[in-house]
């Protein structure tokens, strides 16, 4: 458990209150990682702005975004983020077998989602250093050059939430708890 305060809109400073209110409205609760990020206005506001652009002006659909974010969470070993993005992936239309494969660190049967997950994991593992073969395979699955860089955006967003959750180890919210995950084990969902 965390020794850092998990803020709500009621406990947060004015500098981070608005993003927490928006998240409360969207999910019915303030996700723990966001509540933790509220301990730093720079972190929460940077995350909130980046995610807004990623979601609002990016070209990935909701299911693709969740495959990317869940792949990141598994690659980063973030128990909280894997559980949260498992819930969100299912809500955004990702097939349950795809979610389970990603949670196990495996390629899903859906070729397009497998290519997105593999490219994401390659970027993380290589710290941005990838070969032409990875880009070619990603684009062969129907993704664009622009989306190569959108994956970088998704990874950057995930680093903020995954690392925050890894440092603070927050408890899972009631809605997220059925999707609890630990590295090497899949439960729930």
N, C-alpha and C positions, 0 to 999 in steps of 0.2 A: 504494500500500500504506500501511498504517497505521503510525504511530509510537507508537500507544497499545497497551497490552497487551490482548490478547484472553484473558481469564481462562477457566479451566476450574474445575471444583469443587475440584480439587487446588491451584490457585494462588490462589483467591479468599479474601477475608477471611471470617471466621465470619458477618458480617452479610449476606453474599450467597451463601453456600455452598448453602443449601437450595434456592433457586430454580434454581440451575445444575444441581444434582443431579436435580431434577424434569425439567428440560429435556433433560438427558442421557438420562434414562430414556425420555422421550417420543419423541425423535428419533434416538437412538443417537449423538448428538453435541450439543455446546453450540452453538447457532446463533451465528455471529460477532457479530451485533448484541447479543445478550444477553451474550456474553463481554465486549464493549466496555462495555455499560451497567454491568457489574459494577465498573467503575472508580469508580462513584458508587452507594453503597448506596441513597441516596434515589431515584435514577433507576430502578435495577433493581427495587427492591421496590415502587415505585409502579406501574411497568409490570406486574409480575407480579400484583399484586393487581387492577389494573384489567382485565387480560386474563382473569383468573379469573372475575370478575363478568360480563364481556362474554360469555364462553363458557358459563359455568355458569348464569347467571340471565337471559341475554338470550333473545330470541325468534327470532333468526335461526338458521336451520339451518347446518350446516357449509359447504355450497356457497355460501350467501348471504354468510356471514362472509368467505369467501375472495374472492368477487367484490368485496365492499366493500374488503377489505385490499389486493387487487391494484390496484383502481382508485386507491386512495390512493397506493400505491407509484409507479404510473405518473405520477400528477399531481404527486408530489413529486420525480420524476426520480431515484428511489433505485434504482440498479442492483442492489445487493445484495438489497433487499427485493422488487424485481420478480422476480428469479430465485428467491428463496426462496418467494414466494407463488405463483409459477407451479407449482412442484413441489407445494406444499401444496394448491392449487386442484384439480389433477388427482387427487391422492390423496383429496380430499374429494368427488369426483364431479362437478366442473365439467367440462362438455363441452370437449374440446380446441379446437373452433372458437370457443367463448366466451373461453377463455383467450387464444387468439391475437388475437382482436379487441381485448380489453382491453390486451394488450401493445402493440398498434399505436395505442392511444388512441382506438379506435373503439367505437361501440355494438355490442354483440353482437346476433345475430339473435333470441335469446330475449328476448321483450318484458319479462318480469319482471326478468331480470338487467340488461337495458338500462336500465330505470327506476331500479334500485338504483344502478347505476354513474353514471348521469346525475345523480341527486340528490346522490350523494357528491361528484362532481366540482364540482357547482354550489356546494355548501357550502364546499368548499376554495377555489374561485376567488373566491367572494364573501366569503370570510373570515367565514362565518356569516350574511351578509346575503343572503337569498333572497326571492324574490317568492312570492305566493300561488300562481302558476301552477306553480312547481316542487313545492310541497307537494301541490297538487291532482293533478299528474301522478304523483307518487310514490304517493299514496293510491289513485289510480285503477288502479294496477298491482296492488293488493291488499295494500299495506302499511298499517300503522296509525299513528296519531298517536304512540303509544309508540315505534314504530320510527324515527320522525323523530329522536328523541333518542338512540336506540341508534346511529344513524349518527354522531352527534356523539361518542359514546364510541369507536366504531371509528376515527374520525379522530384523536382524542386519543391513542389507543394507537399508531396509525401514525406520528404525529409523533415519538413517542419513538424508535421503531426506525428510521424513515426518516432522521430528522435525525442520529441517532447514526451510521448507516452513511454518510450523505453527508459528515459531518465526517471520519470516520476512514478511509473507503474500504477496508474489509476485503476480503481475498481470498474467493472463493467456496469453500465446502466442496465436497468431491468429489461429494456427492449433489446439490448445487445447481448445479454447474458446467454441466451440459447445458442449463440454462435461462438462461444468460448473456444479458444484455440491455443495450443502450445506447439512450438516447433516440433515437427515430426508426428503430430497427432491431430486428427480431425474429429471434432465433435459437433453435434448440433447441426442445424441447417438442413 
